[in-house]
Amino acid sequence: MSSTPTARGMTDPLDTPVPAMRPLLAMRSVSKLFSNGTQALADVSLTVRSGEFVSLLGPSGCGKSTALRIIAGLGGVTTGSIDWPSTRINPNGKPESDISFVFQEPTLLPWRNVFENVYLPLQLKGISRRAAAAVVDDALKTVGLTDFRQAYPRELSGGMKMRVSIARAMVTRPKLLLMDEPFASLDEITRQKLNDDVLTLWAETGVSVIFVTHSVFESAYLSTRIVVMKARPGRIHEDFEVNRGAVRDEEFRTSESYRSTCERVSHSLQNAMHGESVRGKALHGAGAH
């Protein structure tokens, strides 16, 4: 069976049949209660397979970013567990160098140029600049910033700064890329361009992505799965599988498949926000009725 091209002619990592394997990540009945009494998450269970692009979609206060920070090891759980069935675990109980995080803001160091900002994670691992140069240049090439390697953050547009942040996250070649609303503050044209860039990166590298967003349209365009969450406390309302083999381009944005996906996900989000529970539906894009 042949693979199906996705964004810009790239191959969807999930579109080629592979033998059953252990999941990359498994959240098991995770709850998070903060010291001020806020219940951020309640009984959240989520499994992510290698190569998936999973969007967490929901209203403010539903625990999307909290879940991402827990997965990244930047916060602990109150009850439940995070398991990494197919990943090496270090003595601190965290996966070894297999996770990268792209935050809502680029968080670049203003006194370092583009190359030096992307080099930073490797520098912190004790890798010399000379040894890291080819890897850093490859990461910059992937996000289209080869010609800006000597530029400083003040000289870059908002979209270019976010590309540097993505290159910095990918320079360690992680298995899992966590993205916390990275394009929320950008204009629509730049946002759509970066959506395409991320899909190309995902298709070329096979990295698994967990992407937090408030946008129904963004989640429907990017994802192989959309997890709709409800708030207070944060919990999973519905888990959709979407359009795995579809080509993501301008034509897709005006397709019946995309319109149908947006409609169904929008309805699910509205139900989640109004307290209705609808679980277990599968969404199959163009084949949905």
C-alpha positions in Angstrom: 0.0 0.0 0.0 1.5 3.3 -1.0 1.8 6.4 1.2 -0.4 9.4 0.7 1.2 12.9 0.3 0.2 15.5 2.9 1.5 19.1 3.3 3.5 20.3 0.3 3.8 16.7 -1.1 5.2 15.3 2.2 4.2 11.8 3.4 2.0 11.5 6.4 3.9 9.4 9.0 0.7 7.6 10.0 -0.5 6.8 6.5 1.9 3.9 6.0 0.8 0.8 7.8 3.2 -0.2 10.6 3.1 -3.1 13.1 1.3 -2.5 16.4 3.7 -0.9 18.9 3.7 0.5 22.4 2.5 4.1 22.7 5.0 6.9 23.0 3.1 8.6 25.9 0.3 7.5 28.2 -1.4 9.8 30.7 -3.3 7.6 33.2 -6.1 9.2 35.3 -4.1 12.4 35.8 -5.5 15.0 38.2 -3.9 18.3 39.2 -4.9 20.3 42.2 -3.0 23.5 42.8 -2.1 24.8 46.3 -4.7 27.6 46.0 -7.5 25.0 45.7 -7.9 25.2 41.9 -8.6 21.8 40.3 -6.9 22.2 36.9 -7.3 18.6 35.7 -9.5 15.7 36.7 -9.0 12.1 35.7 -7.4 12.8 32.3 -6.3 9.8 30.3 -4.6 10.3 27.0 -2.4 8.0 24.8 -0.2 9.4 22.0 1.3 7.1 19.4 4.6 7.7 17.6 4.1 10.0 14.6 0.7 11.4 15.7 -0.2 15.1 15.5 -2.6 15.7 18.4 -4.3 19.0 19.1 -5.7 19.8 22.5 -8.7 22.2 21.9 -10.8 23.8 24.5 -11.9 27.0 26.3 -9.6 29.0 28.6 -9.2 27.3 32.0 -9.7 23.7 30.7 -6.1 22.7 31.6 -4.6 22.4 28.2 -1.4 24.2 29.1 -1.2 22.5 32.5 -1.4 19.1 30.8 1.4 20.1 28.4 3.6 21.3 31.3 3.1 18.1 33.2 4.0 16.0 30.1 7.2 18.2 29.8 8.1 17.5 33.4 7.6 21.2 34.3 5.0 20.3 36.9 3.9 17.2 38.8 0.6 15.4 39.1 -1.6 15.3 42.2 -2.9 11.8 41.3 -2.4 9.5 38.3 0.7 8.9 36.3 2.6 9.7 33.1 4.1 6.7 31.4 6.6 6.5 28.6 6.3 2.9 27.4 8.8 3.2 24.4 11.3 5.7 25.8 14.4 5.6 27.9 13.9 7.0 31.4 16.6 8.8 33.3 17.3 8.5 37.0 14.9 11.4 37.7 12.1 9.5 36.1 11.9 11.7 33.0 12.4 10.7 29.4 16.0 11.2 28.1 16.3 14.2 25.7 13.1 13.1 23.9 10.9 16.2 24.5 11.1 19.7 23.2 8.7 22.6 24.1 7.7 25.6 22.0 6.0 28.2 24.2 3.5 30.9 23.4 6.2 33.5 23.0 9.5 32.8 21.2 11.6 33.4 24.4 14.8 34.2 22.4 17.9 35.6 24.1 18.2 39.1 22.7 22.0 39.2 23.0 22.5 36.0 21.0 22.0 35.8 17.2 19.8 33.3 15.4 22.5 30.6 15.2 23.5 31.0 18.9 19.8 30.8 20.1 19.3 27.6 18.2 22.6 26.2 19.4 21.7 26.9 23.1 20.2 23.4 23.9 23.2 21.7 22.5 25.6 24.0 24.3 23.8 23.2 27.6 24.5 19.5 26.8 28.2 20.3 26.6 28.4 20.0 22.8 31.0 22.4 21.2 29.9 25.0 18.7 32.1 23.3 16.0 30.5 19.9 16.6 27.0 21.4 16.7 27.3 23.6 13.6 26.0 21.2 11.0 23.0 20.2 13.2 22.2 23.8 13.9 22.5 24.8 10.3 20.2 21.8 9.3 17.6 23.0 11.8 17.7 26.5 10.4 17.4 25.2 6.9 14.3 23.2 7.9 12.6 26.4 9.0 13.9 28.5 6.1 16.2 30.8 8.1 19.6 29.8 6.7 20.2 33.4 5.4 19.4 34.8 8.8 21.8 32.8 11.0 23.7 35.9 12.0 20.7 38.1 12.6 19.6 39.2 16.1 16.0 38.8 17.4 15.4 42.6 17.2 15.9 42.3 13.4 13.3 39.6 12.9 9.5 39.6 12.4 7.2 37.8 14.8 6.8 34.9 12.5 10.6 34.6 12.0 11.2 34.7 15.7 8.7 31.8 16.1 10.6 29.9 13.4 13.8 30.3 15.4 12.0 29.0 18.5 10.8 25.9 16.5 14.3 25.3 15.1 15.7 25.5 18.7 13.1 22.9 19.8 14.0 20.6 16.9 17.8 20.8 17.1 17.9 18.1 19.7 15.9 15.8 17.4 13.1 15.0 19.9 10.6 12.2 19.7 7.9 14.5 21.0 7.3 18.2 20.3 5.0 20.1 22.6 3.6 23.4 21.3 1.6 25.7 23.5 -0.4 28.1 21.3 2.7 29.2 19.4 0.9 31.2 16.7 -1.9 32.8 18.8 -0.4 36.3 18.6 0.4 36.3 14.9 -1.6 37.7 12.0 -3.7 35.2 10.0 -1.4 35.1 6.9 1.7 34.4 9.0 -0.2 31.9 11.1 -1.3 29.9 8.0 2.2 30.0 6.6 3.6 28.6 9.9 0.9 26.0 10.1 2.2 24.7 6.7 5.8 24.9 7.9 5.0 22.8 11.0 3.2 20.2 8.9 6.2 20.0 6.6 8.5 19.6 9.6 6.2 16.9 11.1 6.0 15.0 7.8 9.8 15.1 7.2 10.9 14.2 10.7 8.2 11.9 11.9 8.2 13.7 15.3 5.0 13.3 17.4 3.3 16.7 18.1 1.0 17.7 20.9 -0.4 21.2 19.9 -2.5 23.4 22.2 -4.9 25.8 20.5 -8.1 27.7 20.9 -8.8 27.6 17.2 -11.2 25.1 15.7 -9.9 25.9 12.2 -6.2 25.5 13.1 -6.9 22.1 14.9 -8.9 20.8 11.9 -6.1 21.8 9.5 -3.2 20.4 11.4 -4.2 17.4 13.3 -4.5 13.6 12.9 -6.4 13.7 16.2 -8.3 16.5 18.0 -8.9 16.1 21.8 -11.7 18.5 22.9 -11.5 19.4 26.6 -14.0 20.9 29.0 -13.2 23.2 31.9 -13.4 23.5 35.7 -12.0 21.0 36.2 -10.2 20.2 32.9 -11.1 16.8 31.4 -11.4 15.2 28.1 -14.8 15.7 26.4 -14.2 14.0 23.1 -11.4 12.5 21.0 -11.6 12.7 17.2 -9.5 11.1 14.6 -9.3 13.3 11.5 -8.2 13.3 7.8 -4.9 11.4 8.2 -4.0 11.1 4.6 -5.4 14.4 3.3 -3.2 16.9 1.4 -3.1 20.1 3.5 -2.9 23.1 1.2 -5.1 26.0 0.1 -7.4 23.7 -1.7 -7.9 21.7 1.4 -9.0 24.8 3.3 -12.0 25.2 1.0 -12.8 21.5 0.7 -16.0 19.8 2.0 -13.8 17.5 4.1 -12.3 20.5 6.0 -15.7 22.2 6.3 -17.2 19.0 7.7 -14.3 18.6 10.2 -14.6 22.2 11.4 -18.4 21.8 11.8 -18.2 18.6 13.9 -15.3 19.9 16.1 -17.1 23.2 16.6 -20.3 21.4 17.7 -18.2 19.2 20.1 -16.5 22.3 21.6 -19.9 24.0 22.1 -21.2 20.9 23.8 -18.1 20.8 26.0 -18.6 24.5 27.0 -22.2 23.9 27.8 -21.6 20.8 29.9 -23.0 18.2 27.5 -21.2 14.9 27.3 -20.7 13.3 24.0 -18.0 10.6 23.9 -16.8 7.9 21.5 -17.6 9.3 18.0 -15.0 8.8 15.3 -14.4 11.5 12.7 -13.2 10.4 9.3 -13.1 13.6 7.3 -14.6 13.3 3.8 -16.2 9.9 4.7 -18.2 11.4 7.6 -21.9 12.0 7.2 
